[in-house]
Amino acid sequence: MIRLRLYTTLGCHLCEQMQALVTMLSCVDIVFEPVEISADEALMQRYGTRIPVLLDGADDRAREALEGRVDADDVADWLASKGWLDRSAFEAFSRSPGVRETPGARLVAGRRVLGQKG
């Protein structure tokens, strides 16, 4: 089982998107360790404009972070660099209708949004 640290904040749709893509495209079991940045001024300074930031384990000095707005190609490249990519899942995702759409997303006024219908 792989542990990934996710710097996030409440209601971060990009964080939800990243988690969904990583989970879907990974060939290993992953546990996300969310770190809420809003409760810590130092974390807000460091990650406030970069979230989501996903790091391998507890090493905050990791050089290969996955961060910000990502798409399936970005996630696949990051997972492949670590040997964790499920290539068949990525190929199936790439061939599916609405390719590159976020899992769980829907179109509202021409924009992709996550969450329940309002």
KARA-V492272 format. One record per backbone hydrogen bond with DSSP energy under -1.0 kcal/mol. NH is the residue of the N-H (numbers start at 1). CO is the residue of the C=O. E is the energy in kcal/mol with one decimal. If there is no record, write none. Layout:
BEGIN
nh	co	e
NH	CO	E
NH	CO	E
END
This chain:
BEGIN
nh	co	e
2	29	-3.1
4	31	-2.6
5	55	-2.3
6	33	-2.0
7	53	-2.9
8	35	-2.4
12	9	-1.7
16	12	-1.8
17	13	-2.3
18	14	-2.6
19	15	-2.5
20	16	-2.3
21	17	-2.4
22	18	-2.8
23	19	-2.5
24	20	-2.4
25	21	-2.3
27	84	-2.9
31	2	-3.0
33	4	-3.3
35	6	-3.0
37	8	-2.6
40	37	-1.6
44	40	-2.4
45	41	-2.3
46	42	-2.1
47	43	-3.2
48	44	-2.0
50	47	-1.7
51	47	-1.6
53	7	-1.5
54	66	-3.2
55	5	-2.8
57	3	-1.8
60	58	-1.2
62	59	-1.6
65	63	-1.0
66	54	-2.2
68	50	-1.2
68	52	-2.2
75	71	-2.3
76	72	-2.8
77	73	-2.5
78	74	-2.3
79	75	-2.9
80	76	-2.8
81	77	-2.1
83	80	-1.1
84	79	-2.8
86	25	-3.1
87	85	-1.1
90	86	-2.2
91	87	-2.7
92	88	-2.4
93	89	-2.5
94	90	-2.6
95	91	-1.6
101	98	-2.1
105	102	-2.3
106	113	-2.2
108	111	-3.0
111	108	-1.9
113	106	-2.7
END
